[in-house]
Amino acid sequence: MKIIALAAATLLAAATPAFADPLNVFGTFAVRGGTSHVEIKDCGDGSPCGTIVWIDPATLEPGQTVDALADAKGAKIMGLQLLNGFARKAADWRGGTIYDPEAGKTYASRLKRLANGHLEVKGCIGPICQTQVWTPVKRDQGG
């Protein structure tokens, strides 16, 4: 009887979805629209830094190459750091910044892993925030 109960408990635990830790924002994510992937790694101090690691070739104009893509300020997009400066809080990462390469502007930002494993990314100007949800990807999926 104990073996059956243990086996049933093990199966039940395996069938229950694991909820993501909201502070574990590390990994590779497809931005909204899937046009690029951002890899979020430890900056070296435990805080997250996010860098563009893949750009969808279908978004390029004829004759354009990924290596030639530049942001509004002329910096190369591939390898560009978009996210940095975050401080760990109880339920998310705050006090960081997110860079918008199309506009060439930097905004206050917050990051949080959602229960389904997706990443909630907020860019804010004062109290007004715009939220995007980024989807996790495996590094071998185009990035």
Residue, then its C-alpha position, 0 to 999 in steps of 0.5 A: m500500500k505504501i508503495i502504491a501511495l508513493a507512486a501515486a504521489t510521485l505521478l501527481a507531483a510530476a503532472t503538476p505544472a512547475f511555477a516559475d520563480p519571478l526572479n529567475v529572468f535568465g535565459t533566451f527570449a523572443v521579443r514581441g513579434g518574434t523579430s529578435h531574441v534577447e539573451i539574459k545573463d548575469c551581469g557579473d554581480g547577480s543582476p540581469c543583463g540582456t543582449i540581442v543574440w538573433i535577428d530574424p533574417a525575414t525582417l531585413e530589407p533586400g541586400q541588408t545583412v544582420d551585421a550591418l543593422a544599426d540602431a538609431k544612434g549607429a551602434k550595431i544591433m547584433g550583440l547590443q545590450l538592451l537591459n541592465g542596471f537592475a536591483r533584486k526586489a521581493a517579487d521582481w527586478r527593478g531600477g534597471t533600464i531598457y534600450d529601444p534601438e529603433a527610437g534610440k531611447t532608454y527607459a526605466s524598466r522592470l522584469k519578472r518571470l511569469a508563472n507560465g515561464h514567459l518574461e514580463v518586460k516593462g518600459c516606463i516613463g515616470p508612472i506610465c509603463q508599457t508591458q511586453v511579454w517575451t516568450p522563452v526560446k531554446r538557443d538552437q531555435g534561430g538564436 
